[in-house]
């Protein structure tokens, strides 16, 4: 049985007959009303979240992030499966909590890696954006799920105590901790909810030398900052300091990807504008007040940055990421 929990006001557009799942809780299904499409409830931020989501869609479709992450999962998860098999009794359930799963492309690969090695798999998914959750449901539940995998799919924010009502063998936050206020406290709570031999998987932007040079350059190009969407850890060093502070046992993996940002440099490109705004939102720029001069400075910096390369006729930006496997003793 699959349950989808919807939080918000009352009137759902999708019935259990139409979706093949049962909805629990009450909720409104349209995307502009549920949790403001993100981890922040502020009505004032709703327009910024809309811009963020449009830019994120374009970024995901023109970057190697999902492909690179799934290749990493294929390489690393076989040994994680063996790690869990040592503590999950035959016939018992592997419990997974996926926080901020988006459209489920990465979860589909994780599920592929674990589903054939355990008698039962319980997969809880949390995502605050209704449209993304619908795609996730199609990708995971309707197309990929065998009978021994059960889903608990929730339309809600990550920072809710209701998520932590049981222990999990895997909790993952893939490009999520930047959005979570009081990120240290939240990570400690996640760690607490791990089963013995459980794993907390965190993906985050790297602050390698090239990444820092790019960030510093953009800051110098403009001082227009917001208190913005990114309330948590933006870079690896912030996360790693917390892990060391609490003496956690962890592994760190570094990898690089690319994103085609050519559209940002095309005049009157609505997709390019959304993408540029998304990139700036990642650095907490106040995009609603971005001036033409500031935009010009930022684009000039992007062209000159060592972080940006020409690839034929395309302009690509190099993304540096770190993946952390944090082990519960």
C-alpha positions in Angstrom: 0.0 0.0 0.0 1.2 3.5 -0.8 0.2 6.5 1.3 0.6 10.1 0.3 0.2 12.6 3.1 -0.8 16.1 2.0 -0.5 19.0 4.3 -2.3 22.3 3.8 -6.0 23.3 3.3 -8.7 21.0 2.2 -9.5 20.1 -1.5 -7.5 17.6 -3.4 -7.5 17.5 -7.2 -6.2 13.9 -7.3 -8.3 11.1 -6.1 -7.1 7.7 -5.0 -8.9 6.1 -8.0 -7.0 8.5 -10.4 -3.6 8.1 -8.8 -3.6 4.5 -7.7 -2.7 5.5 -4.2 -4.4 6.5 -1.0 -4.1 10.1 0.3 -3.9 10.5 4.1 -4.4 13.8 5.8 -6.0 16.8 4.1 -4.5 19.0 1.5 -4.8 21.1 -1.5 -3.0 19.8 -4.5 -2.2 22.9 -6.5 1.5 23.8 -6.5 1.1 27.5 -5.5 -0.5 26.7 -2.1 1.5 23.9 -0.5 4.4 24.8 1.8 5.2 27.6 -0.6 7.1 25.1 -2.8 9.9 24.9 -0.3 11.2 24.8 3.2 10.2 28.3 4.1 6.6 29.2 4.9 6.9 32.9 4.2 4.2 34.2 1.8 6.7 36.9 0.7 9.1 34.2 -0.5 6.5 32.4 -2.7 7.5 34.3 -5.9 11.2 33.6 -5.2 10.4 29.9 -4.7 8.6 29.9 -8.1 11.7 31.4 -9.8 13.9 28.9 -7.9 11.8 25.9 -9.0 11.7 27.0 -12.7 15.5 27.6 -12.6 16.1 24.3 -10.9 14.1 22.4 -13.6 16.2 24.1 -16.3 19.5 23.4 -14.4 18.7 19.7 -13.9 17.8 19.3 -17.6 21.1 21.0 -18.7 23.6 19.7 -16.1 25.3 16.4 -15.2 24.2 16.5 -11.6 21.7 13.7 -11.6 23.8 11.5 -13.9 26.9 12.1 -11.8 25.1 11.4 -8.6 23.5 8.2 -9.9 26.9 6.9 -11.1 28.2 7.5 -7.6 25.3 5.6 -6.2 25.9 2.7 -8.5 29.5 2.6 -7.4 29.1 3.0 -3.6 25.8 1.3 -2.8 26.8 -2.3 -3.3 29.1 -2.1 -0.2 26.4 -0.1 1.7 24.0 -3.0 1.0 26.5 -5.4 2.5 26.9 -3.0 5.5 23.1 -3.1 6.1 22.7 -6.8 5.5 24.9 -7.4 8.5 22.3 -5.7 10.8 19.0 -6.3 9.0 17.7 -9.8 9.8 16.5 -12.0 7.0 12.9 -11.3 6.4 13.1 -7.9 8.1 12.5 -4.5 6.6 15.1 -2.0 5.3 13.8 1.5 6.3 14.8 4.6 4.2 13.9 8.2 4.6 14.4 10.5 1.6 14.2 14.2 2.4 13.7 16.8 -0.3 13.6 14.2 -3.1 12.4 16.5 -5.9 11.2 14.5 -8.9 12.8 11.3 -7.7 15.5 10.7 -10.3 18.1 9.9 -7.6 15.7 7.9 -5.5 14.9 5.7 -8.5 18.6 4.7 -8.7 18.9 4.2 -4.9 15.8 2.0 -5.0 17.3 0.0 -7.9 20.4 -0.7 -5.8 18.6 -1.9 -2.7 15.3 -3.5 -3.8 16.7 -7.0 -4.7 18.7 -7.5 -1.5 16.1 -7.2 1.2 12.8 -9.0 1.8 11.0 -5.8 2.4 11.8 -2.1 1.9 10.0 0.8 3.5 10.6 4.0 1.5 9.4 7.3 3.1 9.7 10.3 0.8 9.4 13.9 1.8 9.0 16.7 -0.7 7.4 20.2 -0.3 6.6 20.8 -4.0 3.4 19.1 -5.2 4.3 19.0 -8.9 7.7 17.4 -8.2 6.0 14.9 -5.9 3.6 13.9 -8.7 6.6 13.1 -11.0 8.2 11.2 -8.2 5.1 9.2 -7.6 5.0 8.2 -11.3 8.7 7.5 -11.4 9.0 5.4 -8.2 5.5 4.0 -7.4 3.8 3.5 -10.8 6.8 2.5 -12.9 9.5 1.0 -10.7 8.2 -0.5 -7.4 8.0 -4.2 -6.8 5.4 -5.6 -4.4 7.8 -5.9 -1.5 8.6 -2.1 -1.5 6.1 0.1 0.4 6.0 3.8 0.1 5.0 6.6 2.5 5.1 9.7 0.4 4.6 13.0 2.2 3.9 16.5 0.9 5.5 18.5 3.6 8.5 20.4 4.8 11.7 18.5 5.9 11.8 20.2 9.3 8.9 18.5 11.0 9.0 16.2 14.0 6.5 13.8 12.4 9.2 12.5 10.2 11.1 11.2 13.1 8.7 8.7 14.5 10.9 5.7 13.8 14.4 4.6 13.1 15.9 4.3 9.6 18.8 2.5 8.0 19.3 5.2 5.5 18.4 8.9 5.7 19.5 11.0 2.7 19.6 14.8 2.1 20.8 15.4 -1.4 21.4 19.1 -2.0 19.0 19.8 0.9 20.9 21.1 3.9 21.4 24.5 2.4 17.7 25.1 2.8 17.3 24.0 6.4 17.5 26.5 9.1 19.4 25.3 12.2 21.0 22.7 10.0 23.3 21.4 12.7 20.4 20.7 15.1 18.5 19.0 12.2 21.4 16.8 11.2 21.9 15.7 14.9 18.2 14.7 14.9 18.6 12.7 11.7 21.6 11.0 13.2 19.7 10.2 16.3 17.0 8.5 14.2 19.4 6.1 12.5 19.3 2.4 13.2 22.5 0.7 14.5 24.8 0.6 11.5 22.5 3.3 9.9 23.9 5.8 7.4 23.2 9.5 6.9 23.9 10.5 3.3 24.5 14.2 2.6 25.3 15.8 -0.7 26.5 19.4 -0.6 28.4 22.0 -2.8 32.1 21.7 -2.4 34.2 24.7 -1.3 37.3 23.5 -3.3 39.6 26.2 -4.6 37.8 26.8 -7.8 34.4 26.9 -6.1 35.6 29.5 -3.6 37.2 31.7 -6.3 33.9 31.6 -8.2 31.9 32.5 -5.1 34.2 35.3 -4.1 34.1 36.8 -7.6 30.3 36.9 -7.7 30.2 38.5 -4.3 32.6 41.2 -5.5 30.4 41.7 -8.6 27.5 42.7 -6.4 26.6 43.3 -2.8 22.9 42.6 -3.3 22.3 39.8 -0.9 19.1 38.5 0.7 18.7 36.7 4.0 17.1 34.4 1.5 16.3 30.8 0.8 19.5 29.3 1.9 19.4 29.2 5.7 21.6 26.1 6.3 25.0 24.9 5.2 26.1 26.2 1.9 29.5 24.6 1.7 31.4 21.4 2.7 33.5 23.1 5.3 30.4 24.1 7.3 29.2 20.5 7.4 32.6 19.0 8.0 33.2 21.3 11.0 30.0 19.9 12.6 30.9 16.3 11.9 34.3 16.8 13.5 32.8 18.7 16.4 30.6 15.7 17.3 33.3 13.1 16.5 31.1 11.4 13.8 32.5 8.6 11.7 32.2 9.6 8.1 33.6 9.3 4.6 33.9 12.1 2.1 33.8 11.8 -1.7 34.5 14.6 -4.1 33.2 14.7 -7.7 32.7 17.3 -10.4 30.0 17.9 -13.0 29.0 20.6 -15.5 26.0 22.6 -16.4 25.2 24.4 -19.7 24.5 28.0 -18.9 24.6 29.3 -22.5 21.0 30.5 -22.2 22.0 33.0 -19.4 23.9 35.0 -22.1 21.1 35.1 -24.6 19.1 38.3 -24.7 15.4 37.9 -24.0 15.7 34.3 -23.0 13.2 33.5 -20.3 14.8 30.2 -19.6 18.2 31.8 -19.3 16.8 34.4 -16.9 15.3 31.7 -14.7 18.6 29.8 -14.7 20.6 32.9 -13.8 18.2 33.7 -11.0 18.5 30.1 -9.8 22.3 30.3 -9.7 22.2 33.6 -7.8 19.6 32.2 -5.4 22.1 29.6 -4.5 24.3 32.4 -3.2 21.4 34.2 -1.5 21.3 37.2 -3.9 18.2 39.3 -3.8 17.1 38.6 -7.3 13.9 40.6 -7.0 16.0 43.8 -6.9 18.7 42.8 -9.4 19.7 45.9 -11.5 20.7 45.8 -15.2 24.2 47.0 -14.2 24.6 44.3 -11.6 23.3 41.6 -14.0 25.9 42.8 -16.6 28.7 42.6 -14.0 27.7 39.1 -13.0 27.6 37.8 -16.5 30.9 39.5 -17.3 32.4 37.7 -14.3 30.9 34.4 -15.3 32.6 34.7 -18.7 36.0 35.5 -17.2 35.8 33.0 -14.3 38.1 29.9 -14.3 34.9 28.1 -13.1 33.3 28.6 -16.6 34.6 27.1 -19.8 33.7 27.2 -23.5 32.7 23.8 -24.9 32.3 24.3 -28.6 29.5 26.9 -28.8 28.3 26.2 -25.3 29.2 28.0 -22.1 29.5 25.5 -19.3 30.0 26.0 -15.6 31.9 23.4 -13.5 30.0 22.2 -10.4 32.0 20.7 -7.6 30.2 18.5 -5.1 31.0 16.5 -2.0 29.1 13.4 -0.8 29.3 12.4 2.8 28.5 9.0 4.3 28.0 9.4 8.0 27.9 6.2 10.0 26.0 5.5 13.1 28.2 3.5 15.6 
